Amino acid sequence: MLLVIDIGNTNIVLGVYQKERLIRHWRIETRSGRTGDEYGILLSNLFQLAGIAAKDVTGAIAASVAPPVEVAVLRGVKDYLRVKPLLVGPGCKTGIAIRYDNPREVGADRVVNAVAAYHRLRSAAVVVDFGTATTFDLIGPQGEYMGGAIAPGLGISMEALFTRTAKLPRIECVKPASVVGRDTVGAMQSGVFWGYVGLVDGLIARMVAESGFERVRVLATGGLAGLIASESAQIEEVDEFLTLTGLRMLYERNR
């Protein structure tokens, strides 16, 4: 079995693969104060509850955008599962060309998504990943990583409205009943939801037009992908496990 770990700023997503089949997955909160022992115990408990024997895990791979947490998570995996995780980064074989001015600046999760998206679509594509930040990544027709855009995530946008204003409340991110809000919460939800749909569709359309590629598919992933994709004119598909799939593929390429 293979353990794959996507370490984000807000959540850590974990999955266990048996060959190419994802048999279990979990989403836990990212906490910078946790030690390696705490993450190791948490992993052991999750495995026990799922009926998975730790000794059956023979490999692990992680992508991280949170270095302080990364150290503790990898130590927990090494000490409690007795496997040394492969970390996606410089020196890792990706199988794709990265057309960034400085390839080392590209987030590991963005590279992983590009690998999985091209494997799935076999065409030029834009991948939208709804995380703490929302990333837009353009993949060329031969699978090359062309670059992209980074926007504040939905959670950040909502939190900013609450923390940077005196009278606006904290709200839940949902699709509002109407575009024209009839109260403060409704107006805020409309601005956040429909404003974000417009941001997503506008950026995708401009990226596709600028690329000059004949056919560009659009794939979304991340925790809030389904919510925004339901009203997006540009997003064609949602793949909840795109990053986990990419991690599995990169592990196979680097064995």
Secondary structure, 3 states (H helix, E strand, C coil): CEEEEEECCCEEEEEEEECCEEEEEEEEECCCCCCHHHHHHHHHHHHHHHCCCHHHCCEEEEEECCHHHHHHHHHHHHHHHCCCCEECCCCCCCCCCECCCCHHHCCHHHHHHHHHHHHHHCCEEEEEEECCEEEEEEECCCCCEEEEEEEECHHHHHHHHHHCCCCCCCCCCCCCCCCCCCCHHHHHHHHHHHHHHHHHHHHHHHHHHHHCCCCEEEEEEECCHHHHHCCCCCCCEECCCHHHHHHHHHHHHCC
